[in-house]
Amino acid sequence: MADSTMSPDEIEVEMARIQRLREVLVRRESELRFMMDDIQLCKDIMSLKQELRQIVTVPEKDKTKKHRQREEELIQKIHKLVQKRDFLVDDAEVERLREQEEDKEMADFLRLKLMPLERLHKAEGPPKPKKTVLEPPPNKPSVVKSSVAIIKDCCGATQCTIM
């Protein structure tokens, strides 16, 4: 549950941050789907190219009508897959540019929202400490002690793991 001491502006900023996190996760999912599609298309293209290489290695005089038809089919399939992959890459680039614009808009929004909150916190003054700072116990190292005294307080007569 939300902290009941949050102001409406702080709640709005927190909601914007959560929305931003959701967008980042959705984008990552989209990137991973793109990568999966790209990998699958590349595998399919490579498979078809391998089959095409086998047909191309057959001397022209030994090729049957079936060989020539299959060769043409493979070329067409490879061409379609390459076009599909090009479209996928172009689509990913358009998406990347759109995301950059969204990022800029979100950064501007957060900057505008956070500025008034920072001023509000500065006007309130520094946060009041809940506990008073106590002196360190006499057997603990103190900042004003020399380094030898600190080592002695830390390690005593034997070397510790810190040293």
C-alpha positions in Angstrom: 0.0 0.0 0.0 1.2 3.5 -0.7 2.7 5.7 2.0 0.0 7.9 3.4 2.4 10.7 3.9 3.0 11.2 0.1 1.6 14.3 -1.5 -0.5 14.1 -4.6 2.5 15.4 -6.7 4.7 12.7 -5.2 2.1 10.1 -6.0 1.8 11.3 -9.5 5.6 11.2 -10.0 5.7 7.6 -8.5 2.9 6.6 -10.9 4.9 8.0 -13.8 8.0 6.1 -12.7 5.9 2.9 -12.5 4.5 3.5 -15.9 8.0 4.1 -17.2 9.2 0.8 -15.7 6.2 -1.0 -17.4 7.1 0.6 -20.7 10.7 -0.5 -20.3 9.6 -4.1 -19.7 7.2 -4.0 -22.6 10.0 -2.7 -24.8 12.3 -5.4 -23.7 9.7 -8.0 -24.5 9.3 -6.5 -27.9 13.1 -6.5 -28.5 13.2 -10.2 -27.5 10.4 -11.1 -29.8 12.1 -9.2 -32.6 15.3 -11.1 -31.9 13.5 -14.5 -31.9 11.8 -13.6 -35.2 15.1 -12.5 -36.7 16.9 -15.6 -35.6 14.1 -17.8 -37.0 14.2 -16.0 -40.3 17.9 -16.3 -40.5 17.7 -20.0 -39.8 15.1 -20.4 -42.5 17.1 -18.4 -45.0 20.3 -20.4 -44.2 18.4 -23.7 -44.6 17.0 -22.7 -48.0 20.4 -21.4 -49.1 22.0 -24.8 -48.1 19.4 -26.6 -50.2 20.0 -24.1 -53.1 23.8 -24.7 -52.9 23.2 -28.4 -53.3 21.1 -27.9 -56.4 23.5 -25.3 -57.8 26.4 -27.8 -57.5 24.7 -30.1 -59.9 26.1 -29.5 -63.4 23.7 -27.7 -65.7 23.6 -30.6 -68.2 22.6 -33.0 -65.4 19.8 -30.8 -64.0 16.3 -32.1 -64.4 13.2 -29.9 -64.9 12.4 -30.7 -61.2 15.9 -29.4 -60.2 15.3 -26.1 -62.1 11.8 -25.7 -60.6 13.1 -26.3 -57.1 16.0 -23.9 -57.7 13.5 -21.2 -58.8 11.2 -21.9 -55.8 14.1 -21.7 -53.4 15.2 -18.4 -54.9 11.7 -17.0 -54.5 11.4 -18.2 -51.0 14.7 -16.8 -50.0 13.8 -13.5 -51.6 10.5 -13.4 -49.7 12.2 -14.2 -46.4 14.8 -11.5 -47.0 12.1 -9.0 -47.7 10.3 -10.1 -44.6 13.5 -9.7 -42.5 14.1 -6.2 -44.1 10.6 -5.2 -43.1 11.2 -6.5 -39.6 14.4 -4.5 -39.3 12.8 -1.3 -40.7 9.9 -1.8 -38.3 12.4 -2.2 -35.4 14.1 1.0 -36.4 10.8 3.0 -36.6 10.0 1.5 -33.1 13.4 2.6 -31.8 12.8 6.2 -33.0 9.3 6.3 -31.5 10.7 5.0 -28.2 13.4 7.8 -28.2 10.7 10.4 -28.7 8.7 8.8 -25.8 11.8 8.8 -23.6 12.4 12.5 -24.3 8.7 13.4 -23.5 8.9 11.3 -20.3 12.1 12.9 -19.2 10.7 16.4 -19.8 7.5 15.5 -17.8 9.5 14.1 -14.9 11.8 17.1 -14.9 8.8 19.4 -14.7 7.2 17.4 -11.9 10.4 16.9 -9.9 11.5 20.5 -9.9 8.6 21.7 -7.7 9.1 18.7 -5.3 12.8 19.5 -4.9 12.0 23.1 -4.1 9.4 22.0 -1.6 11.8 19.7 0.1 14.5 22.4 0.2 12.0 24.9 1.7 11.1 22.5 4.4 14.8 22.3 5.4 16.9 19.2 6.0 15.1 16.2 7.4 15.2 16.1 11.1 17.1 13.1 12.5 15.1 10.7 14.5 18.0 9.7 16.8 20.8 11.8 18.2 24.3 10.7 17.1 26.1 9.1 20.0 29.8 9.1 20.5 31.5 5.9 19.5 32.3 3.5 22.3 35.8 3.8 23.6 36.9 0.5 22.2 35.8 1.4 18.6 38.1 3.4 16.2 37.6 7.1 16.2 38.3 9.5 13.3 40.5 11.6 15.5 42.8 8.7 16.4 46.0 8.0 14.5 46.1 5.2 12.0 48.1 3.1 14.5 45.5 3.6 17.1 42.8 2.6 14.6 44.7 -0.6 13.7 45.2 -1.4 17.4 41.5 -0.8 18.2 40.4 -2.8 15.2 42.9 -5.7 15.4 44.1 -5.7 19.0 47.2 -7.8 19.4 46.5 -10.1 16.3 45.9 -9.2 12.7 42.2 -9.3 11.6 40.8 -10.2 8.2 40.5 -6.5 7.3 44.3 -6.0 7.5 
